[in-house]
Amino acid sequence: MNYFHAHIYFSSTDLTYAQALKGHAVSTNLFSEIKLHESAVGPHPTGMLELHFNQANYEPVITWIESQRADRSVLVHQDTGDDVKDHTNGIRWLGQNLTLNFDFFEQIKSRPELRVHQ
């Protein structure tokens, strides 16, 4: 089975929105893991709600995200364990594309403790 991540990005002034969205995400039972990052972490440029889900839920998740994101940017990608590939090949943006910090992937080669997912 294939697994995916969705990253719903938000500004520092949208934290209340993100907290409410996290609660709503929990109630959908679409996600295997839900994490709220209040500020930029890893290669991601801003705070985000990180959602993990499986391929069987892909279309329902996209539909749910589209109904919730308003004008916020969302990155959706497969989780293969290859961070660079996962954040470049076959990605899907909903809303405006944001710039990721790809230098982060070089940093974790020598400092694996920096990885967002251990």
C-alpha positions in Angstrom: 0.0 0.0 0.0 1.2 3.5 -0.8 1.3 6.2 1.9 1.1 10.0 1.4 1.6 13.2 3.3 -0.3 16.5 2.8 1.1 19.7 4.2 -1.4 22.5 4.7 0.7 25.7 5.1 -0.4 28.6 7.2 1.0 32.0 8.3 1.8 32.8 11.9 -1.5 34.8 12.1 -3.5 31.7 11.1 -2.6 29.5 14.1 -6.2 29.5 15.4 -7.4 28.3 12.0 -4.7 25.5 12.0 -5.7 24.3 15.5 -9.3 24.2 14.5 -8.5 22.4 11.3 -6.5 19.8 13.2 -9.5 19.0 15.4 -11.7 18.7 12.3 -9.1 16.4 10.6 -9.2 14.1 13.7 -12.9 13.8 13.4 -12.8 12.7 9.7 -11.0 9.4 10.4 -9.1 9.8 7.1 -5.6 10.2 8.6 -3.3 7.8 10.3 -1.2 10.6 11.8 -1.8 14.4 12.2 0.8 16.8 13.3 0.6 20.6 13.9 3.9 22.4 13.3 3.5 26.0 14.5 6.5 27.3 12.6 8.7 26.2 9.7 10.3 22.8 10.1 12.5 20.7 7.8 12.2 21.9 4.2 8.9 23.5 4.8 8.8 27.4 4.6 6.0 28.1 7.2 4.0 26.4 9.9 1.8 23.6 8.6 -0.7 20.9 9.4 0.9 17.6 8.4 -1.5 14.8 7.5 -0.5 11.2 6.8 -2.9 8.9 4.9 -3.0 5.8 2.7 -3.7 5.5 -1.0 -7.3 4.2 -0.4 -8.1 7.6 1.2 -6.4 9.7 -1.5 -9.4 11.1 -3.3 -11.5 11.7 -0.1 -8.5 13.5 1.4 -8.1 15.7 -1.6 -11.8 16.5 -1.6 -11.7 17.3 2.2 -8.6 19.5 1.8 -10.1 21.4 -1.1 -13.2 22.1 1.0 -11.1 23.4 4.0 -8.0 25.1 2.7 -9.5 28.4 1.4 -6.6 30.3 -0.2 -3.8 28.3 1.6 -1.2 26.3 -0.2 -1.1 22.6 0.2 1.6 20.1 -0.9 0.6 16.5 -1.4 3.3 13.8 -1.9 3.9 10.1 -1.6 6.0 8.9 1.3 8.5 6.4 -0.1 11.3 7.2 2.5 13.3 9.1 -0.1 12.9 12.7 1.1 14.3 14.4 -2.0 12.2 12.2 -4.4 9.1 12.6 -2.3 9.3 16.4 -2.3 10.1 16.7 -6.0 8.7 13.9 -8.2 5.0 13.4 -8.5 4.1 16.1 -6.1 0.8 17.9 -6.2 0.2 21.5 -5.3 -3.2 22.8 -4.3 -3.1 26.6 -4.5 0.1 28.5 -4.9 3.4 26.6 -5.1 5.8 27.5 -2.3 9.6 27.2 -2.3 10.9 24.4 -0.2 14.4 24.5 1.4 16.2 21.7 -0.4 19.4 22.5 1.4 17.8 20.8 4.4 18.0 17.4 2.6 21.8 17.9 2.3 22.1 18.9 6.0 20.3 15.7 7.2 22.9 13.5 5.4 25.5 14.5 8.0 23.0 15.4 10.8 20.2 12.8 10.7 18.9 14.0 14.1 17.4 17.0 12.1 15.0 14.8 10.2 11.4 15.6 10.7 10.4 11.9 10.5 12.6 9.5 12.4 
